[in-house]
Amino acid sequence: MPTKPTRLVAAALSLGALCLAAQGHAQEPTPGRSRHTITVVGVGRERGKPDTADLRIAIEQNATTAQAASQQAARATTQALDALRKLLGSDGHVETGGYQLNPIYRTERPDPQNPKPRGPEIVSYTAVNQLAVRTTKLDSVGSLIDAAIAAGAARVDSLAFTIADPAPMQATALRAAGADAASQAAAIADALHVTLHGVLEASTESIERPMPRQFGAMMRAADAATAATPIDPGEVTTEARVRVVYAID
């Protein structure tokens, strides 16, 4: 009859054998799945016509006091709002996009006869009221700009064309990215003389919203007095990237 220590050794050996068997089973490849893969990143782009315009228009007034500058900006802003809302109707809206009231400083040059330093002096104030305009009637953008400047706006800070619902364009770009990935994988497999055996993994690396067609600070009041403002919305683009892992033999 074996002693107690002998029984413990036998149990340990049996447990070790079970662990080795389990490890060997876990390392076996999944039936039907190749150990060799090809990984590609497909890129898809889609272009489309924008359906929304975002416009930033600034009213700027300068006066010797903060109150005067603020009041002048308020009057000019009211006039611009009335003109914009009249043109927009039900095709868009306008709201305050930002407001600033800043002092304007003058720094005196040092006086050789008076070495005592002199600090900056406030000589006036500038009030800036920015209006954010959004419209779906893209052919009216030029008229909106002209009307705002005629009503007292000082400049156009920015203009961007985009798409309100990007989902359809993004879906088309994703399909194009998947087709690009499949084409890449087929070309690589052909060059390496291997056979593709289905997709093991697929994931999106990135999906961009349609990139707005941006215009920077484009006009000041003096530029608008000569002619109507022509605006061409053009097209916007969205891009998608898809990472796909293919099994090969």
C-alpha positions as CSV (number, residue, x, y, z in Angstrom):
1,M,0.0,0.0,0.0
2,P,1.6,3.3,-1.1
3,T,2.4,5.9,1.6
4,K,0.7,9.3,1.9
5,P,3.6,11.2,0.2
6,T,3.5,8.8,-2.7
7,R,-0.2,9.5,-3.2
8,L,0.5,13.2,-3.2
9,V,3.2,12.8,-5.9
10,A,0.8,10.7,-8.1
11,A,-1.9,13.3,-7.8
12,A,0.5,16.1,-8.7
13,L,1.6,14.2,-11.8
14,S,-2.0,13.5,-12.9
15,L,-2.8,17.3,-12.5
16,G,0.3,18.2,-14.5
17,A,-0.7,15.8,-17.3
18,L,-4.2,17.4,-17.4
19,C,-2.8,20.9,-17.6
20,L,-0.5,19.9,-20.5
21,A,-3.4,18.3,-22.3
22,A,-5.5,21.4,-21.9
23,Q,-2.7,23.6,-23.2
24,G,-2.2,21.4,-26.2
25,H,-5.9,21.6,-27.0
26,A,-6.0,25.4,-26.7
27,Q,-3.1,25.8,-29.1
28,E,-4.8,23.8,-31.8
29,P,-6.0,26.1,-34.7
30,T,-9.8,26.5,-35.0
31,P,-11.1,24.1,-37.7
32,G,-11.4,25.9,-41.1
33,R,-9.3,28.9,-40.0
34,S,-6.0,29.7,-41.5
35,R,-3.0,30.7,-39.4
36,H,-1.9,33.1,-42.2
37,T,-3.6,36.4,-42.9
38,I,-3.5,39.5,-45.1
39,T,-4.4,42.8,-43.5
40,V,-5.5,45.8,-45.6
41,V,-7.0,49.2,-45.0
42,G,-9.6,50.3,-47.6
43,V,-10.3,53.9,-48.2
44,G,-13.6,55.3,-49.6
45,R,-14.6,58.8,-50.5
46,E,-17.9,60.3,-51.5
47,R,-18.7,63.7,-52.9
48,G,-22.0,65.5,-52.8
49,K,-23.8,68.8,-53.1
50,P,-24.1,70.7,-49.8
51,D,-27.6,71.6,-48.5
52,T,-26.8,74.0,-45.7
53,A,-24.8,77.2,-45.4
54,D,-23.4,78.6,-42.1
55,L,-22.5,82.3,-42.3
56,R,-20.8,84.5,-39.6
57,I,-21.3,88.2,-40.0
58,A,-19.8,90.8,-37.7
59,I,-21.1,94.3,-36.7
60,E,-18.3,96.4,-35.4
61,Q,-18.6,99.9,-33.9
62,N,-16.0,102.2,-32.3
63,A,-16.7,105.1,-29.9
64,T,-14.9,107.1,-27.2
65,T,-16.9,105.4,-24.4
66,A,-17.9,101.8,-23.8
67,Q,-21.5,102.7,-23.5
68,A,-21.5,104.6,-26.8
69,A,-19.8,101.8,-28.6
70,S,-22.2,99.3,-27.2
71,Q,-25.3,101.3,-28.1
72,Q,-24.1,102.0,-31.7
73,A,-23.4,98.2,-32.1
74,A,-26.9,97.4,-30.8
75,R,-28.6,99.7,-33.3
76,A,-26.6,98.4,-36.2
77,T,-27.2,94.8,-35.1
78,T,-30.9,95.4,-34.9
79,Q,-30.9,96.7,-38.5
80,A,-28.9,93.8,-39.7
81,L,-31.1,91.2,-37.9
82,D,-34.2,92.7,-39.5
83,A,-32.7,92.6,-42.9
84,L,-31.5,89.0,-42.6
85,R,-34.7,87.7,-41.1
86,K,-36.7,89.3,-43.9
87,L,-34.6,87.5,-46.5
88,L,-34.4,84.2,-44.6
89,G,-38.1,83.7,-44.0
90,S,-38.7,80.0,-43.1
91,D,-35.5,78.8,-44.9
92,G,-33.2,79.5,-42.0
93,H,-32.5,81.4,-38.8
94,V,-30.1,83.9,-37.4
95,E,-28.9,84.3,-33.8
96,T,-26.1,85.9,-31.8
97,G,-22.8,84.1,-32.4
98,G,-20.6,86.2,-30.1
99,Y,-20.1,89.6,-28.5
100,Q,-17.0,91.5,-27.5
101,L,-16.4,94.9,-26.0
102,N,-12.7,95.8,-26.0
103,P,-10.7,99.0,-25.0
104,I,-8.3,100.5,-27.5
105,Y,-5.0,101.6,-25.9
106,R,-2.5,104.2,-27.0
107,T,1.0,103.9,-25.6
108,E,3.0,107.2,-25.4
109,R,6.6,107.2,-26.5
110,P,9.1,107.8,-23.7
111,D,9.8,111.5,-23.1
112,P,13.6,112.1,-22.9
113,Q,12.9,115.1,-20.6
114,N,10.7,113.0,-18.3
115,P,12.1,109.5,-17.7
116,K,9.2,108.5,-15.6
117,P,7.4,105.7,-17.5
118,R,3.8,106.3,-18.7
119,G,1.3,103.5,-18.8
120,P,-1.0,102.8,-21.7
121,E,-4.1,105.1,-22.1
122,I,-7.6,104.0,-23.2
123,V,-8.6,106.2,-26.1
124,S,-11.7,104.4,-27.4
125,Y,-13.8,101.2,-27.2
126,T,-14.8,98.7,-29.9
127,A,-18.0,96.6,-29.7
128,V,-18.3,93.6,-32.0
129,N,-21.5,91.7,-32.3
130,Q,-21.2,88.5,-34.4
131,L,-24.4,87.0,-36.0
132,A,-24.6,83.3,-36.9
133,V,-26.8,82.7,-39.9
134,R,-27.9,79.2,-41.1
135,T,-29.9,78.7,-44.3
136,T,-30.9,75.9,-46.6
137,K,-31.5,78.2,-49.5
138,L,-28.0,78.3,-50.8
139,D,-28.7,80.6,-53.7
140,S,-29.6,83.4,-51.3
141,V,-26.2,83.5,-49.5
142,G,-24.9,86.3,-51.7
143,S,-28.0,88.3,-51.1
144,L,-27.8,87.7,-47.3
145,I,-24.2,89.0,-47.3
146,D,-25.1,92.1,-49.3
147,A,-28.2,92.9,-47.1
148,A,-26.2,92.5,-43.9
149,I,-23.5,94.9,-45.0
150,A,-25.9,97.4,-46.4
151,A,-27.6,97.3,-42.9
152,G,-24.4,98.1,-41.1
153,A,-22.3,94.9,-40.8
154,A,-18.6,95.5,-41.0
155,R,-17.4,92.2,-42.3
156,V,-18.0,88.6,-43.1
157,D,-15.9,86.4,-40.8
158,S,-16.6,83.0,-42.3
159,L,-18.8,81.0,-44.6
160,A,-19.1,77.2,-44.7
161,F,-21.2,74.8,-46.8
162,T,-22.1,71.4,-45.5
163,I,-24.7,68.6,-45.4
164,A,-27.3,68.5,-42.6
165,D,-27.7,64.7,-42.6
166,P,-24.3,63.1,-43.4
167,A,-25.4,59.4,-42.9
168,P,-26.2,58.5,-46.5
169,M,-22.8,59.9,-47.7
170,Q,-21.0,58.1,-44.9
171,A,-22.7,54.8,-45.8
172,T,-21.6,55.2,-49.5
173,A,-18.1,56.0,-48.4
174,L,-18.0,52.9,-46.2
175,R,-19.2,50.7,-49.1
176,A,-16.5,52.2,-51.3
177,A,-13.9,51.5,-48.5
178,G,-15.0,47.9,-48.2
179,A,-14.7,47.4,-52.0
180,D,-11.2,49.0,-51.9
181,A,-10.1,46.7,-49.1
182,A,-11.4,43.6,-51.1
183,S,-9.6,44.8,-54.2
184,Q,-6.3,45.3,-52.3
185,A,-6.5,41.9,-50.7
186,A,-7.2,40.2,-54.1
187,A,-4.2,42.0,-55.7
188,I,-1.9,41.0,-52.8
189,A,-3.1,37.4,-52.8
190,D,-2.5,37.2,-56.6
191,A,1.0,38.6,-56.3
192,L,1.9,36.2,-53.5
193,H,0.2,33.2,-55.2
194,V,-2.0,32.5,-52.2
195,T,-5.8,32.0,-51.9
196,L,-8.1,34.2,-49.9
197,H,-10.4,32.3,-47.5
198,G,-12.9,34.9,-46.2
199,V,-12.8,37.7,-43.7
200,L,-11.6,37.1,-40.2
201,E,-11.9,40.6,-38.9
202,A,-13.3,43.9,-40.1
203,S,-13.5,47.3,-38.4
204,T,-13.8,51.0,-39.2
205,E,-10.7,53.0,-38.6
206,S,-12.4,56.4,-39.2
207,I,-15.6,57.9,-40.7
208,E,-15.5,61.6,-41.3
209,R,-18.4,63.9,-41.5
210,P,-18.6,65.6,-44.9
211,M,-15.9,68.2,-44.7
212,P,-17.4,71.7,-44.9
213,R,-16.3,73.9,-47.8
214,Q,-14.8,76.7,-45.8
215,F,-14.3,80.4,-46.8
216,G,-12.4,82.6,-44.4
217,A,-12.8,86.3,-43.7
218,M,-14.0,87.2,-47.1
219,M,-15.4,90.7,-47.3
220,R,-15.5,94.0,-45.6
221,A,-18.1,96.7,-46.0
222,A,-16.2,98.7,-48.5
223,D,-16.0,95.7,-50.8
224,A,-19.8,95.2,-51.0
225,A,-20.8,98.5,-52.4
226,T,-19.7,97.8,-56.0
227,A,-21.6,94.7,-57.0
228,A,-23.7,91.8,-55.9
229,T,-21.8,89.0,-54.2
230,P,-21.6,85.7,-56.3
231,I,-21.4,82.5,-54.2
232,D,-20.8,79.0,-55.6
233,P,-21.4,76.2,-53.0
234,G,-19.4,73.6,-54.9
235,E,-19.2,70.1,-53.4
236,V,-18.3,68.6,-50.0
237,T,-16.4,65.3,-49.4
238,T,-16.5,62.6,-46.8
239,E,-14.0,59.8,-46.2
240,A,-14.1,56.4,-44.5
241,R,-11.4,53.9,-43.7
242,V,-12.0,50.2,-43.1
243,R,-9.4,47.7,-41.7
244,V,-10.0,44.1,-42.9
245,V,-8.1,40.9,-42.0
246,Y,-8.4,38.0,-44.6
247,A,-7.5,34.4,-44.0
248,I,-5.2,32.9,-46.7
249,D,-3.7,29.6,-47.7
